[in-house]
Amino acid sequence: MQVTALDVPSQIRHYITHNLLFGDEGLVYADDDSFLERGIVDSLGVIELVSFIEAQFGISVADHELTPENFDSVTKLSEYVARKLANNAHETVAVQAPLSSIALGGT
C-alpha cells in the first residue's frame, strides 16, 4: 500500500471524527493538541485507534509502543505510523535483497 506523509494525518483525523467523535466536525483541534488533555480520545479510544492503525496501514503495534509519545496527538501518531512504515519498508527490502556470494561464503 502506497501511503504519503500527507495521507496519514488526514486519515487519522477522518477516523477520529467519524468513529470516536461520531461525526462531530464542530470540535476544532490542532494536530499537536493532546487527545487525552482535550478529551478528544479516551483510553478506550486509544485501543480503537490501535486497531484502526494496524488495519489501515498494515503495521503491528507492540504493547510497549502504546505511549503518549506515540498516541497522544495527530502529529505524534502520524510520525509513529511513518516510522513504522519506514521500518517495515526497510525490513522488506532487506529480506528481499539477494544474498551475494560473499554472504554465502563464496569468493
HUVEN-V751035 format. One record per residue. RES is the residue in three letters. D_CENTER is the distance of its C-alpha to the mean C-alpha in Angstrom with 1 decimal. Layout:
BEGIN
res:RES d_center:D_CENTER
res:RES d_center:D_CENTER
END
This chain:
BEGIN
res:MET d_center:13.6
res:GLN d_center:13.8
res:VAL d_center:11.1
res:THR d_center:12.2
res:ALA d_center:10.8
res:LEU d_center:12.6
res:ASP d_center:11.2
res:VAL d_center:7.6
res:PRO d_center:9.2
res:SER d_center:11.8
res:GLN d_center:10.1
res:ILE d_center:8.5
res:ARG d_center:12.1
res:HIS d_center:13.7
res:TYR d_center:12.2
res:ILE d_center:13.2
res:THR d_center:16.5
res:HIS d_center:17.5
res:ASN d_center:16.4
res:LEU d_center:16.5
res:LEU d_center:19.0
res:PHE d_center:20.9
res:GLY d_center:21.3
res:ASP d_center:22.5
res:GLU d_center:21.9
res:GLY d_center:24.4
res:LEU d_center:22.1
res:VAL d_center:21.5
res:TYR d_center:19.0
res:ALA d_center:17.6
res:ASP d_center:14.0
res:ASP d_center:15.0
res:ASP d_center:16.6
res:SER d_center:15.9
res:PHE d_center:14.8
res:LEU d_center:17.3
res:GLU d_center:20.1
res:ARG d_center:20.2
res:GLY d_center:20.0
res:ILE d_center:17.2
res:VAL d_center:15.4
res:ASP d_center:17.4
res:SER d_center:16.8
res:LEU d_center:16.9
res:GLY d_center:14.4
res:VAL d_center:11.9
res:ILE d_center:12.7
res:GLU d_center:12.4
res:LEU d_center:8.9
res:VAL d_center:8.1
res:SER d_center:10.2
res:PHE d_center:8.8
res:ILE d_center:5.2
res:GLU d_center:7.5
res:ALA d_center:10.0
res:GLN d_center:8.7
res:PHE d_center:6.9
res:GLY d_center:9.2
res:ILE d_center:7.5
res:SER d_center:9.1
res:VAL d_center:8.4
res:ALA d_center:11.7
res:ASP d_center:13.8
res:HIS d_center:14.3
res:GLU d_center:10.7
res:LEU d_center:11.1
res:THR d_center:12.4
res:PRO d_center:13.0
res:GLU d_center:12.0
res:ASN d_center:8.3
res:PHE d_center:8.5
res:ASP d_center:11.6
res:SER d_center:11.1
res:VAL d_center:9.6
res:THR d_center:10.0
res:LYS d_center:8.8
res:LEU d_center:5.4
res:SER d_center:5.5
res:GLU d_center:7.1
res:TYR d_center:5.1
res:VAL d_center:2.7
res:ALA d_center:6.4
res:ARG d_center:8.0
res:LYS d_center:6.9
res:LEU d_center:8.0
res:ALA d_center:10.9
res:ASN d_center:11.9
res:ASN d_center:11.9
res:ALA d_center:14.0
res:HIS d_center:16.2
res:GLU d_center:16.8
res:THR d_center:17.7
res:VAL d_center:20.1
res:ALA d_center:21.6
res:VAL d_center:22.3
res:GLN d_center:23.7
res:ALA d_center:25.8
res:PRO d_center:29.5
res:LEU d_center:31.3
res:SER d_center:34.0
res:SER d_center:37.6
res:ILE d_center:37.2
res:ALA d_center:34.2
res:LEU d_center:36.4
res:GLY d_center:39.3
res:GLY d_center:41.3
res:THR d_center:43.1
END
